[in-house]
Amino acid sequence: MTGTYMITIAVAGRKPLLGLVKGDHRLQENSPNAPNINLSKLGEMIALEELPKITQYYPSVSVWHTCFMPDHIHLIIHVNENLKNGQHIGKVIAGFKTGCSKAWWNLCPEHKGKSLFEEGYNDRILHEEGQFERWVKYLKDNPRRYLMKRENPKLFTITHNIEVAGEKCEAVGNIFLLDVPHKEAVIIHRRYTDTEVSELREKWLACGRNGGILVSAAIAPAEKEVLHEALEKGYKIILLRENGFPPLYKPSGRAFDSCSAGNLLQISPWEYSSRKATISREQCLFLNDLACKISMD
């Protein structure tokens, strides 16, 4: 029960009741017009009145970081000792959600009896070294990504049943990358020598540098290194995934910026499954074969 948790709570119907994101996504965090959220009256009430109640009612629970967005809230909370009577963190979140709903009813009596938030919540335990710092950095960047996504909505929309090299697939990103004639499949087999891998790496990066597309499932560590370098350099990439896209999916980190710039297309021949499973050899072979077919189209 003790530990650090990243909690996400979504407003019912994803209605933007908590505030409005404003600013210029091209500006840095400390610039006067940098992306930020202007909280609504409801958002202010939750931030100033309801959030402090978490620690008031549960002294062993501390709110380490918050991020308000128009239709959801992220909380990083830390539990330094087990809650009394065997209570779960869900009890804390349920109480917080109830308080927020009551604040909403005070502002909008016509909604009394309805929950402000969707049922349940999403949680992630932050137990790895540096994970807390990475999530804080990610959450601080949320307003900028929000504005970029709003400016380029088609690049972040999941496309279903698109035919790619004869396969029905799901895709997120710049579909038109499939039409670029110069494409290279980034596949590194175990039998390749270090010299061969080095020569192929130079060939693939030259393709990206000259406006071509790198196509890969990025399965082998050396393939991941090539794709990571290409991503850092702003080259165009078609990435094949062994799993589909969950609802409300969006890429993160450098991949988000690459997608927003139209330099990334992610494709999966399989629908999303919440069950975590190790990729099979058959899947690896299938994805590498698909990468070859795409590169030859």
Buried (B, 14 or more C-beta within 10 A) or exposed (E): EEEBBBBBBBBBEEEEBBBEBEBEBEEEEEEEEBBBBEBBEBBBBBBEEBBEEBBEEBEBBBBBBBBBBBBBBBBBBBBEEEBEEEEEBEBBBEBBBBBBBEBBBEEEEEEEEEBBBBEEBEBEEBEEEEBBEEBBEBBEBBBBBBBBBEEBEEBBBBBEEEEBBEBEBBBBBBBEBBEBEEBBBBBBEEEBEEEEBEEBBEEBBEBBEEEBBBBBBBBBEBBBBBBEBBBEEBBBBBBBBBBBBEEEBBBEEEBBBBBBBBBBBBBBBBEBEEEEEEEEEEBBEBBBBBBBBBBEE
